[in-house]
Amino acid sequence: MTSRFILLLSLILILVSCAGSDSQMVYGGARSSRYGIRPFPDPEEWSSMVKSIAKDTDAVSPALIWIVGEIVSDKGESLCRLNFPGDEALSENVLFSTYDENEVFLDLFDRKGIEVFLQVEPGDGDIEDLIRLVLDKYGDHPSVVGFGVDLEWYRIKGTDGWGSRADDQTAQKWESLVRSYNDDYRLFLKHWDARWMPPQFRGDIIFVNDSQEFSSLNAMKEEFRVWGDIFYPNMIFIQTGYEADRELWSTLEDPVEDLSRLLTEDLKQQYGFFWVDFTLQRIF
């Protein structure tokens, strides 16, 4: 066997190996909420932080999980407060802000090439109503690429803070409605327990894990590896950087770059890495 043939065979094996893997950091960025970071960064500051995270994680696109609906309590009821104006008479269990807290940010993200998933903490608000309200309002922004539901805050009454599960039929309806606005839009569902996700239906849903309070970096890595295996081949998002785990990630020389590599090196599908806003000021 000639050395030229051996070299050619080696190159073929390398190419086949690369072609057979769908693993890729598609999105790198942060989660944004009005309650998670103070003072709230201005549009340019958000852009700078998100692009820095995307660069450190070698992500294809800088991205944000941008919360537009927060859960609030009123006389024992769980409502969703959307942070833009609207008519409360048209939607049960939904409140609105007196001014738009998102438009100026999305305008800049449009220009900067930052991709945005608009998320709600629904409470007892009807998810289909919330999808319509949010995407009717912001669906014309090129930066908007999807809609997300945090199941921890979905019909939370009587769940001991875990929220309600999404069944197959319900998840399929939500995804169909989101994609009726734009066939390229993606729905994400978020929780720390895979049992809260639809048991069978997968569609093109992105499954987001926001687990925290780990005993070690290896335990953290194993959590997200198992999550990836459960929902393969669907894309998954890792939402991390919590204060509860600061003793772990703060030991890393570069928390964003090093943690993102550690948590994703065993994943087989496409994925995104999002640093939670609670500790963004500790890494910038």
DRENPA-3360 file (N, C-alpha, C; in nm, 2 decimals, always signed):
BEGIN
1 = MTSRFILL = +0.09/-0.12/+0.00/+0.00/+0.00/+0.00/+0.09/+0.13/+0.00 ~ +0.07/+0.21/-0.10/+0.16/+0.33/-0.11/+0.12/+0.43/-0.01 ~ +0.22/+0.52/+0.02/+0.19/+0.63/+0.11/+0.08/+0.72/+0.06 ~ +0.08/+0.74/-0.08/-0.02/+0.83/-0.14/-0.16/+0.77/-0.12 ~ -0.18/+0.64/-0.13/-0.31/+0.58/-0.11/-0.35/+0.59/+0.04 ~ -0.25/+0.57/+0.13/-0.28/+0.58/+0.27/-0.33/+0.72/+0.30 ~ -0.26/+0.82/+0.25/-0.30/+0.96/+0.27/-0.44/+0.99/+0.22 ~ -0.47/+0.94/+0.10/-0.60/+0.96/+0.04/-0.71/+0.89/+0.12;
9 = LSLILILV = -0.68/+0.77/+0.17/-0.78/+0.70/+0.25/-0.81/+0.78/+0.38 ~ -0.70/+0.83/+0.44/-0.72/+0.91/+0.56/-0.81/+1.03/+0.54 ~ -0.78/+1.10/+0.43/-0.86/+1.22/+0.40/-1.01/+1.18/+0.38 ~ -1.04/+1.07/+0.32/-1.17/+1.02/+0.29/-1.24/+0.99/+0.43 ~ -1.17/+0.93/+0.52/-1.23/+0.89/+0.65/-1.26/+1.02/+0.73 ~ -1.17/+1.12/+0.72/-1.19/+1.24/+0.79/-1.32/+1.31/+0.74 ~ -1.33/+1.32/+0.60/-1.45/+1.38/+0.54/-1.58/+1.31/+0.58 ~ -1.58/+1.18/+0.58/-1.69/+1.10/+0.61/-1.73/+1.12/+0.76;
17 = SCAGSDSQ = -1.63/+1.13/+0.84/-1.66/+1.15/+0.98/-1.72/+1.29/+1.01 ~ -1.67/+1.39/+0.94/-1.73/+1.53/+0.95/-1.87/+1.53/+0.90 ~ -1.89/+1.47/+0.78/-2.02/+1.47/+0.72/-2.13/+1.40/+0.80 ~ -2.09/+1.31/+0.88/-2.18/+1.23/+0.96/-2.22/+1.29/+1.09 ~ -2.17/+1.41/+1.12/-2.20/+1.47/+1.25/-2.28/+1.60/+1.22 ~ -2.40/+1.61/+1.29/-2.48/+1.73/+1.28/-2.45/+1.83/+1.40 ~ -2.35/+1.80/+1.48/-2.33/+1.88/+1.60/-2.27/+2.01/+1.55 ~ -2.34/+2.12/+1.60/-2.29/+2.26/+1.56/-2.35/+2.36/+1.66;
25 = MVYGGARS = -2.27/+2.45/+1.70/-2.32/+2.57/+1.78/-2.39/+2.67/+1.69 ~ -2.52/+2.66/+1.68/-2.59/+2.75/+1.59/-2.61/+2.89/+1.65 ~ -2.65/+2.89/+1.78/-2.67/+3.02/+1.85/-2.59/+3.03/+1.97 ~ -2.53/+3.15/+1.99/-2.46/+3.19/+2.11/-2.51/+3.32/+2.16 ~ -2.54/+3.33/+2.29/-2.59/+3.46/+2.33/-2.64/+3.46/+2.48 ~ -2.75/+3.53/+2.51/-2.79/+3.55/+2.64/-2.94/+3.55/+2.65 ~ -2.99/+3.53/+2.78/-3.13/+3.55/+2.81/-3.15/+3.68/+2.87 ~ -3.26/+3.75/+2.83/-3.28/+3.89/+2.88/-3.42/+3.89/+2.95;
33 = SRYGIRPF = -3.42/+3.95/+3.07/-3.55/+3.98/+3.14/-3.53/+4.11/+3.20 ~ -3.64/+4.18/+3.23/-3.64/+4.31/+3.29/-3.61/+4.30/+3.44 ~ -3.63/+4.18/+3.50/-3.60/+4.16/+3.64/-3.46/+4.10/+3.67 ~ -3.39/+4.05/+3.56/-3.27/+3.98/+3.58/-3.14/+4.06/+3.59 ~ -3.15/+4.18/+3.54/-3.02/+4.26/+3.53/-3.06/+4.41/+3.55 ~ -2.99/+4.47/+3.64/-3.01/+4.61/+3.67/-2.88/+4.68/+3.69 ~ -2.86/+4.80/+3.63/-2.95/+4.86/+3.54/-2.97/+4.78/+3.41 ~ -3.08/+4.80/+3.34/-3.11/+4.72/+3.22/-3.02/+4.78/+3.11;
41 = PDPEEWSS = -2.94/+4.70/+3.04/-2.85/+4.75/+2.94/-2.92/+4.81/+2.82 ~ -2.86/+4.91/+2.76/-2.92/+4.97/+2.64/-2.90/+4.88/+2.52 ~ -2.96/+4.91/+2.41/-2.95/+4.83/+2.29/-2.81/+4.80/+2.25 ~ -2.72/+4.90/+2.24/-2.59/+4.88/+2.20/-2.51/+4.78/+2.30 ~ -2.54/+4.80/+2.43/-2.48/+4.71/+2.53/-2.52/+4.57/+2.51 ~ -2.65/+4.55/+2.49/-2.70/+4.41/+2.46/-2.63/+4.35/+2.34 ~ -2.62/+4.43/+2.23/-2.56/+4.39/+2.11/-2.41/+4.35/+2.13 ~ -2.34/+4.43/+2.21/-2.20/+4.40/+2.24/-2.18/+4.27/+2.32;
49 = MVKSIAKD = -2.26/+4.26/+2.42/-2.25/+4.14/+2.50/-2.28/+4.01/+2.43 ~ -2.39/+4.02/+2.35/-2.43/+3.90/+2.28/-2.33/+3.86/+2.17 ~ -2.28/+3.96/+2.10/-2.18/+3.93/+2.00/-2.05/+3.87/+2.06 ~ -2.02/+3.92/+2.18/-1.90/+3.87/+2.24/-1.92/+3.72/+2.28 ~ -2.04/+3.68/+2.33/-2.07/+3.55/+2.37/-2.07/+3.46/+2.24 ~ -2.13/+3.51/+2.14/-2.13/+3.43/+2.01/-1.99/+3.41/+1.96 ~ -1.90/+3.51/+1.97/-1.76/+3.49/+1.93/-1.69/+3.39/+2.02 ~ -1.71/+3.39/+2.15/-1.64/+3.30/+2.24/-1.69/+3.16/+2.22;
57 = TDAVSPAL = -1.81/+3.14/+2.18/-1.87/+3.01/+2.17/-1.86/+2.95/+2.02 ~ -1.80/+3.03/+1.93/-1.79/+2.99/+1.79/-1.93/+2.97/+1.73 ~ -2.03/+3.04/+1.77/-2.16/+3.03/+1.72/-2.18/+3.08/+1.58 ~ -2.27/+3.02/+1.51/-2.30/+3.07/+1.38/-2.37/+3.21/+1.39 ~ -2.46/+3.23/+1.48/-2.53/+3.35/+1.49/-2.54/+3.40/+1.64 ~ -2.52/+3.53/+1.66/-2.55/+3.59/+1.79/-2.70/+3.59/+1.82 ~ -2.74/+3.56/+1.94/-2.89/+3.54/+1.96/-2.93/+3.58/+2.10 ~ -3.06/+3.61/+2.12/-3.11/+3.64/+2.25/-3.24/+3.56/+2.27;
65 = IWIVGEIV = -3.26/+3.51/+2.39/-3.39/+3.47/+2.44/-3.44/+3.60/+2.51 ~ -3.54/+3.66/+2.45/-3.59/+3.79/+2.50/-3.73/+3.78/+2.56 ~ -3.74/+3.80/+2.69/-3.86/+3.78/+2.76/-3.95/+3.90/+2.74 ~ -4.07/+3.88/+2.68/-4.16/+3.99/+2.65/-4.29/+3.97/+2.74 ~ -4.30/+3.86/+2.81/-4.41/+3.84/+2.90/-4.37/+3.77/+3.03 ~ -4.39/+3.84/+3.14/-4.35/+3.80/+3.27/-4.47/+3.76/+3.35 ~ -4.46/+3.65/+3.44/-4.57/+3.61/+3.52/-4.58/+3.71/+3.64 ~ -4.71/+3.75/+3.67/-4.74/+3.83/+3.79/-4.86/+3.77/+3.86;
73 = SDKGESLC = -4.87/+3.79/+3.99/-4.98/+3.74/+4.07/-5.08/+3.85/+4.10 ~ -5.21/+3.81/+4.10/-5.31/+3.91/+4.13/-5.43/+3.83/+4.20 ~ -5.44/+3.85/+4.33/-5.54/+3.79/+4.41/-5.54/+3.63/+4.39 ~ -5.42/+3.58/+4.39/-5.41/+3.43/+4.38/-5.41/+3.38/+4.24 ~ -5.43/+3.47/+4.14/-5.43/+3.43/+4.00/-5.29/+3.46/+3.94 ~ -5.25/+3.37/+3.85/-5.12/+3.39/+3.78/-5.15/+3.45/+3.64 ~ -5.11/+3.57/+3.62/-5.13/+3.64/+3.49/-5.00/+3.66/+3.42 ~ -5.01/+3.68/+3.29/-4.89/+3.72/+3.21/-4.90/+3.86/+3.17;
81 = RLNFPGDE = -4.79/+3.93/+3.21/-4.78/+4.08/+3.18/-4.69/+4.09/+3.06 ~ -4.75/+4.14/+2.95/-4.67/+4.16/+2.83/-4.62/+4.31/+2.84 ~ -4.49/+4.32/+2.80/-4.43/+4.45/+2.82/-4.44/+4.54/+2.70 ~ -4.57/+4.55/+2.65/-4.60/+4.64/+2.54/-4.75/+4.67/+2.55 ~ -4.80/+4.78/+2.50/-4.94/+4.82/+2.51/-5.04/+4.72/+2.44 ~ -5.16/+4.71/+2.49/-5.26/+4.63/+2.43/-5.39/+4.64/+2.50 ~ -5.49/+4.58/+2.45/-5.63/+4.58/+2.50/-5.65/+4.46/+2.59 ~ -5.66/+4.49/+2.72/-5.68/+4.38/+2.82/-5.82/+4.32/+2.81;
89 = ALSENVLF = -5.91/+4.38/+2.75/-6.05/+4.33/+2.74/-6.05/+4.21/+2.64 ~ -5.95/+4.20/+2.55/-5.95/+4.10/+2.45/-5.89/+3.97/+2.49 ~ -5.81/+3.97/+2.60/-5.74/+3.85/+2.64/-5.75/+3.83/+2.79 ~ -5.80/+3.71/+2.83/-5.82/+3.68/+2.97/-5.68/+3.64/+3.03 ~ -5.66/+3.69/+3.15/-5.54/+3.66/+3.22/-5.41/+3.72/+3.16 ~ -5.43/+3.83/+3.08/-5.31/+3.89/+3.02/-5.32/+4.04/+3.05 ~ -5.21/+4.10/+3.10/-5.20/+4.24/+3.12/-5.10/+4.30/+3.03 ~ -5.10/+4.43/+3.01/-5.01/+4.50/+2.92/-4.94/+4.62/+2.99;
97 = STYDENEV = -4.83/+4.65/+2.93/-4.76/+4.77/+2.98/-4.82/+4.90/+2.91 ~ -4.79/+5.01/+2.97/-4.84/+5.14/+2.91/-4.75/+5.19/+2.80 ~ -4.63/+5.13/+2.79/-4.54/+5.17/+2.68/-4.46/+5.05/+2.63 ~ -4.41/+5.06/+2.51/-4.34/+4.95/+2.45/-4.20/+4.94/+2.49 ~ -4.16/+4.83/+2.56/-4.02/+4.81/+2.61/-3.93/+4.74/+2.52 ~ -3.98/+4.70/+2.40/-3.90/+4.62/+2.31/-3.86/+4.68/+2.17 ~ -3.94/+4.76/+2.12/-3.93/+4.81/+1.98/-3.79/+4.87/+1.95 ~ -3.74/+4.95/+2.04/-3.61/+5.02/+2.01/-3.50/+4.91/+2.01;
105 = FLDLFDRK = -3.51/+4.81/+2.09/-3.41/+4.70/+2.10/-3.42/+4.62/+1.97 ~ -3.54/+4.58/+1.93/-3.55/+4.50/+1.81/-3.51/+4.57/+1.69 ~ -3.53/+4.70/+1.68/-3.48/+4.78/+1.57/-3.33/+4.77/+1.55 ~ -3.26/+4.78/+1.66/-3.11/+4.77/+1.66/-3.07/+4.62/+1.62 ~ -3.14/+4.53/+1.68/-3.10/+4.39/+1.66/-3.13/+4.35/+1.51 ~ -3.23/+4.42/+1.45/-3.25/+4.40/+1.30/-3.12/+4.44/+1.23 ~ -3.07/+4.56/+1.27/-2.96/+4.61/+1.19/-2.83/+4.54/+1.22 ~ -2.82/+4.48/+1.34/-2.69/+4.42/+1.39/-2.68/+4.27/+1.35;
113 = GIEVFLQV = -2.79/+4.21/+1.30/-2.79/+4.07/+1.26/-2.80/+3.98/+1.38 ~ -2.86/+4.02/+1.49/-2.88/+3.94/+1.61/-3.02/+3.87/+1.60 ~ -3.03/+3.74/+1.62/-3.15/+3.67/+1.61/-3.22/+3.66/+1.75 ~ -3.35/+3.67/+1.75/-3.42/+3.69/+1.88/-3.54/+3.59/+1.88 ~ -3.54/+3.51/+2.00/-3.66/+3.43/+2.03/-3.73/+3.51/+2.14 ~ -3.86/+3.54/+2.11/-3.94/+3.61/+2.20/-4.01/+3.51/+2.30 ~ -3.99/+3.53/+2.43/-4.04/+3.43/+2.52/-4.14/+3.49/+2.62 ~ -4.24/+3.40/+2.66/-4.33/+3.44/+2.76/-4.33/+3.34/+2.88;
121 = EPGDGDIE = -4.36/+3.40/+3.00/-4.39/+3.32/+3.12/-4.54/+3.33/+3.13 ~ -4.61/+3.23/+3.08/-4.76/+3.25/+3.05/-4.85/+3.25/+3.17 ~ -4.82/+3.19/+3.29/-4.91/+3.19/+3.39/-5.04/+3.12/+3.34 ~ -5.16/+3.18/+3.37/-5.28/+3.12/+3.32/-5.33/+3.19/+3.19 ~ -5.24/+3.26/+3.13/-5.27/+3.32/+3.00/-5.28/+3.21/+2.89 ~ -5.37/+3.22/+2.80/-5.38/+3.13/+2.69/-5.26/+3.14/+2.60 ~ -5.19/+3.03/+2.58/-5.07/+3.03/+2.50/-5.10/+3.08/+2.35 ~ -5.20/+3.03/+2.29/-5.23/+3.07/+2.16/-5.26/+3.22/+2.15;
129 = DLIRLVLD = -5.33/+3.27/+2.25/-5.35/+3.42/+2.25/-5.22/+3.49/+2.26 ~ -5.13/+3.44/+2.35/-5.00/+3.51/+2.36/-4.92/+3.50/+2.24 ~ -4.92/+3.39/+2.17/-4.85/+3.38/+2.04/-4.90/+3.48/+1.94 ~ -5.03/+3.50/+1.93/-5.09/+3.59/+1.84/-5.05/+3.74/+1.88 ~ -5.07/+3.77/+2.01/-5.04/+3.90/+2.05/-4.89/+3.94/+2.03 ~ -4.80/+3.85/+2.06/-4.66/+3.88/+2.05/-4.62/+3.89/+1.90 ~ -4.66/+3.79/+1.82/-4.61/+3.79/+1.68/-4.69/+3.89/+1.59 ~ -4.81/+3.92/+1.63/-4.88/+4.03/+1.56/-4.80/+4.16/+1.58;
137 = KYGDHPSV = -4.75/+4.17/+1.70/-4.68/+4.30/+1.74/-4.54/+4.31/+1.68 ~ -4.46/+4.20/+1.68/-4.32/+4.20/+1.65/-4.28/+4.11/+1.53 ~ -4.38/+4.05/+1.47/-4.34/+3.95/+1.36/-4.28/+4.02/+1.24 ~ -4.29/+4.15/+1.23/-4.23/+4.21/+1.11/-4.08/+4.24/+1.12 ~ -4.03/+4.21/+1.24/-3.88/+4.24/+1.26/-3.80/+4.12/+1.21 ~ -3.70/+4.15/+1.12/-3.62/+4.04/+1.07/-3.54/+3.97/+1.17 ~ -3.52/+4.04/+1.29/-3.44/+3.97/+1.39/-3.52/+3.86/+1.46 ~ -3.65/+3.87/+1.46/-3.73/+3.77/+1.53/-3.73/+3.64/+1.45;
145 = VGFGVDLE = -3.69/+3.53/+1.52/-3.68/+3.40/+1.45/-3.77/+3.29/+1.52 ~ -3.83/+3.33/+1.63/-3.91/+3.23/+1.70/-3.98/+3.28/+1.82 ~ -4.05/+3.18/+1.89/-4.13/+3.21/+2.01/-4.11/+3.10/+2.11 ~ -4.10/+3.14/+2.24/-4.07/+3.04/+2.34/-4.17/+3.05/+2.46 ~ -4.19/+2.93/+2.52/-4.28/+2.92/+2.63/-4.20/+2.85/+2.75 ~ -4.19/+2.92/+2.86/-4.13/+2.86/+2.98/-4.23/+2.79/+3.06 ~ -4.22/+2.65/+3.05/-4.33/+2.57/+3.11/-4.32/+2.58/+3.27 ~ -4.22/+2.62/+3.32/-4.21/+2.64/+3.47/-4.32/+2.73/+3.52;
153 = WYRIKGTD = -4.36/+2.83/+3.43/-4.46/+2.93/+3.46/-4.59/+2.91/+3.39 ~ -4.62/+2.79/+3.34/-4.74/+2.76/+3.27/-4.84/+2.69/+3.36 ~ -4.96/+2.76/+3.38/-5.06/+2.71/+3.47/-5.00/+2.65/+3.60 ~ -4.94/+2.74/+3.67/-4.85/+2.70/+3.78/-4.93/+2.67/+3.91 ~ -5.06/+2.71/+3.92/-5.13/+2.68/+4.04/-5.14/+2.53/+4.07 ~ -5.10/+2.49/+4.20/-5.11/+2.36/+4.24/-5.00/+2.27/+4.19 ~ -4.89/+2.33/+4.13/-4.78/+2.24/+4.08/-4.66/+2.25/+4.16 ~ -4.66/+2.31/+4.28/-4.55/+2.33/+4.36/-4.43/+2.40/+4.29;
161 = GWGSRADD = -4.46/+2.49/+4.21/-4.36/+2.57/+4.14/-4.30/+2.51/+4.02 ~ -4.36/+2.39/+3.97/-4.30/+2.32/+3.86/-4.37/+2.36/+3.73 ~ -4.49/+2.42/+3.73/-4.57/+2.44/+3.61/-4.63/+2.32/+3.56 ~ -4.71/+2.33/+3.45/-4.78/+2.22/+3.39/-4.71/+2.17/+3.27 ~ -4.73/+2.04/+3.24/-4.67/+1.97/+3.13/-4.74/+2.01/+3.00 ~ -4.66/+2.00/+2.89/-4.72/+2.02/+2.76/-4.74/+1.89/+2.69 ~ -4.87/+1.85/+2.66/-4.89/+1.73/+2.59/-4.87/+1.74/+2.44 ~ -4.87/+1.62/+2.37/-4.84/+1.62/+2.23/-4.93/+1.71/+2.15;
169 = QTAQKWES = -5.06/+1.70/+2.17/-5.15/+1.77/+2.09/-5.14/+1.92/+2.11 ~ -5.12/+1.96/+2.23/-5.10/+2.10/+2.26/-4.98/+2.16/+2.20 ~ -4.87/+2.09/+2.22/-4.74/+2.14/+2.16/-4.75/+2.15/+2.01 ~ -4.82/+2.05/+1.94/-4.83/+2.06/+1.80/-4.91/+2.18/+1.76 ~ -5.02/+2.21/+1.83/-5.10/+2.33/+1.80/-5.02/+2.45/+1.81 ~ -4.94/+2.46/+1.92/-4.86/+2.58/+1.94/-4.76/+2.60/+1.83 ~ -4.69/+2.49/+1.79/-4.59/+2.50/+1.68/-4.66/+2.54/+1.55 ~ -4.77/+2.48/+1.52/-4.84/+2.52/+1.40/-4.88/+2.66/+1.39;
177 = LVRSYNDD = -4.92/+2.72/+1.50/-4.96/+2.86/+1.51/-4.84/+2.95/+1.49 ~ -4.73/+2.92/+1.56/-4.61/+2.99/+1.54/-4.56/+2.99/+1.39 ~ -4.56/+2.88/+1.33/-4.51/+2.87/+1.19/-4.61/+2.92/+1.09 ~ -4.74/+2.95/+1.13/-4.83/+3.01/+1.04/-4.79/+3.16/+1.02 ~ -4.71/+3.22/+1.11/-4.66/+3.35/+1.09/-4.54/+3.35/+0.99 ~ -4.46/+3.25/+1.00/-4.34/+3.24/+0.92/-4.30/+3.10/+0.93 ~ -4.29/+3.03/+0.81/-4.26/+2.89/+0.82/-4.12/+2.86/+0.87 ~ -4.03/+2.96/+0.88/-3.90/+2.95/+0.93/-3.89/+2.97/+1.08;
185 = YRLFLKHW = -4.00/+3.02/+1.14/-4.00/+3.04/+1.28/-3.99/+2.91/+1.36 ~ -3.93/+2.92/+1.47/-3.91/+2.80/+1.56/-3.98/+2.82/+1.69 ~ -4.05/+2.72/+1.74/-4.10/+2.72/+1.88/-4.00/+2.66/+1.97 ~ -3.98/+2.72/+2.09/-3.90/+2.65/+2.19/-3.99/+2.63/+2.31 ~ -3.96/+2.52/+2.38/-4.02/+2.49/+2.51/-3.91/+2.47/+2.61 ~ -3.93/+2.53/+2.73/-3.82/+2.54/+2.83/-3.87/+2.47/+2.96 ~ -3.78/+2.39/+3.02/-3.80/+2.34/+3.16/-3.67/+2.27/+3.19 ~ -3.66/+2.23/+3.32/-3.54/+2.15/+3.36/-3.56/+2.00/+3.37;
193 = DARWMPPQ = -3.69/+1.96/+3.35/-3.72/+1.82/+3.36/-3.79/+1.78/+3.23 ~ -3.72/+1.68/+3.16/-3.77/+1.63/+3.03/-3.91/+1.58/+3.03 ~ -3.96/+1.54/+3.15/-4.10/+1.48/+3.16/-4.20/+1.59/+3.14 ~ -4.16/+1.72/+3.15/-4.26/+1.83/+3.13/-4.27/+1.86/+2.98 ~ -4.19/+1.80/+2.89/-4.20/+1.82/+2.75/-4.30/+1.72/+2.69 ~ -4.35/+1.75/+2.57/-4.44/+1.65/+2.50/-4.38/+1.52/+2.49 ~ -4.45/+1.41/+2.53/-4.39/+1.28/+2.54/-4.34/+1.22/+2.40 ~ -4.42/+1.25/+2.30/-4.39/+1.19/+2.17/-4.36/+1.29/+2.06;
201 = FRGDIIFV = -4.45/+1.40/+2.05/-4.44/+1.49/+1.94/-4.31/+1.57/+1.95 ~ -4.24/+1.58/+1.84/-4.11/+1.66/+1.84/-4.12/+1.77/+1.73 ~ -4.18/+1.75/+1.62/-4.19/+1.85/+1.52/-4.05/+1.91/+1.49 ~ -4.04/+2.04/+1.49/-3.92/+2.11/+1.48/-3.89/+2.20/+1.60 ~ -3.95/+2.15/+1.71/-3.94/+2.22/+1.84/-3.79/+2.22/+1.89 ~ -3.75/+2.33/+1.95/-3.62/+2.34/+2.02/-3.65/+2.32/+2.17 ~ -3.58/+2.23/+2.23/-3.60/+2.20/+2.37/-3.49/+2.26/+2.46 ~ -3.53/+2.35/+2.55/-3.44/+2.43/+2.63/-3.43/+2.38/+2.77;
209 = NDSQEFSS = -3.31/+2.36/+2.82/-3.29/+2.31/+2.96/-3.22/+2.43/+3.04 ~ -3.29/+2.47/+3.15/-3.24/+2.57/+3.23/-3.20/+2.52/+3.37 ~ -3.15/+2.40/+3.38/-3.11/+2.34/+3.51/-3.00/+2.42/+3.58 ~ -3.01/+2.42/+3.71/-2.90/+2.48/+3.79/-2.88/+2.40/+3.92 ~ -2.80/+2.46/+4.01/-2.76/+2.40/+4.14/-2.70/+2.26/+4.12 ~ -2.59/+2.26/+4.04/-2.52/+2.13/+4.02/-2.41/+2.11/+4.13 ~ -2.38/+1.98/+4.15/-2.27/+1.95/+4.24/-2.13/+1.96/+4.19 ~ -2.12/+1.95/+4.05/-1.99/+1.96/+3.99/-2.00/+2.00/+3.84;
217 = LNAMKEEF = -1.89/+2.03/+3.78/-1.90/+2.06/+3.64/-1.93/+1.93/+3.56 ~ -1.88/+1.82/+3.61/-1.91/+1.69/+3.54/-2.06/+1.66/+3.55 ~ -2.12/+1.69/+3.66/-2.26/+1.67/+3.67/-2.34/+1.76/+3.58 ~ -2.29/+1.88/+3.56/-2.36/+1.97/+3.47/-2.34/+1.92/+3.33 ~ -2.23/+1.88/+3.29/-2.21/+1.82/+3.16/-2.29/+1.70/+3.13 ~ -2.31/+1.62/+3.23/-2.39/+1.50/+3.21/-2.54/+1.53/+3.19 ~ -2.58/+1.63/+3.27/-2.72/+1.67/+3.26/-2.76/+1.71/+3.12 ~ -2.67/+1.79/+3.05/-2.70/+1.84/+2.92/-2.68/+1.74/+2.81;
225 = RVWGDIFY = -2.58/+1.65/+2.84/-2.56/+1.54/+2.74/-2.69/+1.45/+2.74 ~ -2.74/+1.41/+2.85/-2.86/+1.33/+2.86/-2.98/+1.40/+2.79 ~ -2.99/+1.53/+2.82/-3.10/+1.61/+2.76/-3.08/+1.61/+2.60 ~ -2.96/+1.62/+2.55/-2.94/+1.61/+2.41/-2.98/+1.48/+2.36 ~ -2.95/+1.37/+2.43/-2.98/+1.23/+2.38/-3.13/+1.21/+2.38 ~ -3.20/+1.26/+2.48/-3.35/+1.25/+2.49/-3.42/+1.31/+2.37 ~ -3.37/+1.43/+2.33/-3.44/+1.50/+2.23/-3.37/+1.50/+2.09 ~ -3.27/+1.42/+2.07/-3.20/+1.41/+1.94/-3.31/+1.35/+1.84;
233 = PNMIFIQT = -3.31/+1.40/+1.72/-3.21/+1.50/+1.66/-3.25/+1.65/+1.67 ~ -3.36/+1.68/+1.75/-3.40/+1.82/+1.76/-3.29/+1.90/+1.82 ~ -3.29/+2.03/+1.78/-3.20/+2.13/+1.84/-3.23/+2.14/+1.99 ~ -3.13/+2.16/+2.07/-3.15/+2.20/+2.21/-3.08/+2.33/+2.24 ~ -3.13/+2.40/+2.34/-3.06/+2.51/+2.40/-3.02/+2.48/+2.54 ~ -2.90/+2.53/+2.58/-2.85/+2.53/+2.72/-2.86/+2.67/+2.77 ~ -2.94/+2.69/+2.88/-2.95/+2.82/+2.95/-2.88/+2.80/+3.08 ~ -2.77/+2.87/+3.10/-2.68/+2.85/+3.21/-2.62/+2.98/+3.26;
241 = GYEADREL = -2.52/+2.96/+3.36/-2.46/+3.08/+3.41/-2.52/+3.13/+3.54 ~ -2.60/+3.05/+3.60/-2.68/+3.09/+3.72/-2.59/+3.12/+3.84 ~ -2.63/+3.21/+3.93/-2.56/+3.24/+4.05/-2.54/+3.11/+4.14 ~ -2.64/+3.02/+4.13/-2.63/+2.90/+4.21/-2.51/+2.81/+4.17 ~ -2.46/+2.83/+4.05/-2.35/+2.75/+4.00/-2.22/+2.83/+3.99 ~ -2.22/+2.95/+4.04/-2.10/+3.04/+4.02/-1.98/+2.98/+4.08 ~ -1.99/+2.90/+4.19/-1.87/+2.84/+4.24/-1.80/+2.74/+4.15 ~ -1.88/+2.69/+4.05/-1.83/+2.60/+3.95/-1.77/+2.68/+3.83;
249 = WSTLEDPV = -1.86/+2.76/+3.77/-1.81/+2.82/+3.64/-1.71/+2.93/+3.67 ~ -1.71/+2.99/+3.79/-1.61/+3.10/+3.81/-1.47/+3.04/+3.83 ~ -1.45/+2.91/+3.84/-1.32/+2.85/+3.84/-1.25/+2.84/+3.71 ~ -1.33/+2.86/+3.60/-1.28/+2.85/+3.47/-1.21/+2.97/+3.42 ~ -1.11/+2.96/+3.35/-1.03/+3.08/+3.30/-1.12/+3.17/+3.22 ~ -1.19/+3.12/+3.13/-1.29/+3.20/+3.05/-1.42/+3.13/+3.06 ~ -1.51/+3.17/+3.16/-1.63/+3.10/+3.19/-1.72/+3.07/+3.06 ~ -1.74/+3.17/+2.97/-1.82/+3.15/+2.86/-1.76/+3.05/+2.76;
257 = EDLSRLLT = -1.64/+3.07/+2.72/-1.58/+2.98/+2.62/-1.56/+2.84/+2.68 ~ -1.50/+2.84/+2.80/-1.47/+2.71/+2.86/-1.59/+2.62/+2.89 ~ -1.70/+2.69/+2.95/-1.82/+2.62/+2.99/-1.89/+2.57/+2.87 ~ -1.90/+2.66/+2.76/-1.97/+2.62/+2.64/-1.91/+2.50/+2.58 ~ -1.78/+2.50/+2.57/-1.71/+2.38/+2.51/-1.73/+2.25/+2.60 ~ -1.72/+2.27/+2.73/-1.74/+2.15/+2.81/-1.88/+2.09/+2.80 ~ -1.98/+2.18/+2.80/-2.12/+2.13/+2.80/-2.17/+2.08/+2.67 ~ -2.10/+2.11/+2.56/-2.15/+2.08/+2.43/-2.07/+1.97/+2.36;
265 = EDLKQQYG = -1.95/+1.93/+2.41/-1.86/+1.85/+2.34/-1.92/+1.71/+2.31 ~ -2.02/+1.66/+2.39/-2.07/+1.53/+2.36/-2.21/+1.54/+2.29 ~ -2.25/+1.65/+2.25/-2.38/+1.67/+2.19/-2.37/+1.62/+2.04 ~ -2.48/+1.56/+1.99/-2.48/+1.51/+1.86/-2.56/+1.60/+1.76 ~ -2.64/+1.69/+1.81/-2.73/+1.77/+1.73/-2.68/+1.91/+1.73 ~ -2.76/+2.00/+1.66/-2.73/+2.14/+1.67/-2.78/+2.19/+1.80 ~ -2.72/+2.30/+1.85/-2.75/+2.35/+1.98/-2.72/+2.50/+1.99 ~ -2.77/+2.56/+2.10/-2.75/+2.70/+2.13/-2.70/+2.71/+2.28;
273 = FFWVDFTL = -2.63/+2.81/+2.31/-2.57/+2.83/+2.44/-2.61/+2.97/+2.48 ~ -2.69/+2.99/+2.59/-2.73/+3.12/+2.64/-2.70/+3.14/+2.78 ~ -2.63/+3.25/+2.81/-2.59/+3.29/+2.94/-2.70/+3.37/+3.01 ~ -2.74/+3.33/+3.13/-2.86/+3.40/+3.19/-2.82/+3.54/+3.24 ~ -2.92/+3.63/+3.23/-2.89/+3.77/+3.26/-2.85/+3.80/+3.40 ~ -2.89/+3.71/+3.50/-2.86/+3.73/+3.64/-2.72/+3.76/+3.67 ~ -2.63/+3.70/+3.59/-2.48/+3.71/+3.62/-2.40/+3.77/+3.50 ~ -2.47/+3.82/+3.40/-2.40/+3.88/+3.29/-2.29/+3.98/+3.33;
281 = QRIF = -2.33/+4.06/+3.43/-2.24/+4.17/+3.47/-2.11/+4.11/+3.54 ~ -2.12/+3.99/+3.58/-2.00/+3.92/+3.64/-1.90/+3.88/+3.54 ~ -1.94/+3.86/+3.41/-1.85/+3.81/+3.31/-1.82/+3.92/+3.21 ~ -1.87/+4.04/+3.22/-1.84/+4.15/+3.14/-1.79/+4.27/+3.22;
% end
